[in-house]
């Protein structure tokens, strides 16, 4: 597994995160992979996805194919 440097990455909160602080997912743009983290734990673990896998996941969420 190769390491990626996300130390200077700019994170953005998902538009699906709610205003009261729940379900806060952050995604970073601008690198070949898609890093994702919990905004409530910014120094915690980061999941990294290939762009096609992330696109499939987002499409599934938007299409109602995935639910909590």
N, C-alpha and C positions, 0 to 999 in steps of 0.2 A: 504494500500500500504506500502510495506516495504522500508526502506531507504538503499541505498548502498553507500559505501565509495569509491569514485573515486579520492580522494585527492592525492594518490600516483600512479595513473594509468599512464602508458606510452601510449601516443597517436601516431597514425600513420596516415599520410595523404593518402586518397584514391588514387589509381593509376589512377582513372578517373579524378582527379583534374588537371586543366591545369596549365602551367608554369607561366602565367601572373597573377595569383592570383584569378582567377574566379572559381566558382564552387568547393570551397575547403571544402571537407567533411573529418572529422577525425573520426577514429574508435579506440576504446581501446580494447586490447586483454587481456587475462589472468584472467578474472573473469567469473562467470557463466552466466552473462547477457552481452548484447552487447550495450555499451553506444556509442552514436554518437553525434557529435557537429559540428558547423560551425567553421572552423579554424580562420576565421576573427573575431570571437567573443568568444575567449577561456574561458572567465568568464561568458558567457551567458548560456542559457538553454541547457540542455543535454537531448536527447531522449534516452530511454532505451528500448531495444527489447529483447524478448526471442530469443534464437539462431535459432530456426526453422523459426520464422517469418522473421528474418534478412536474413537467407539463401534464403527464398522464394522471398524476395524483390530483393536481388542481382541477383538471377536467372532471375527474370523478367526484370531487367535492361539489363543484358547481352543478353537476348533473344529478346530484342526489344519490349517487351510487354508493357513497360512503357516509355513514352516520355514526354518531357517538353512542 
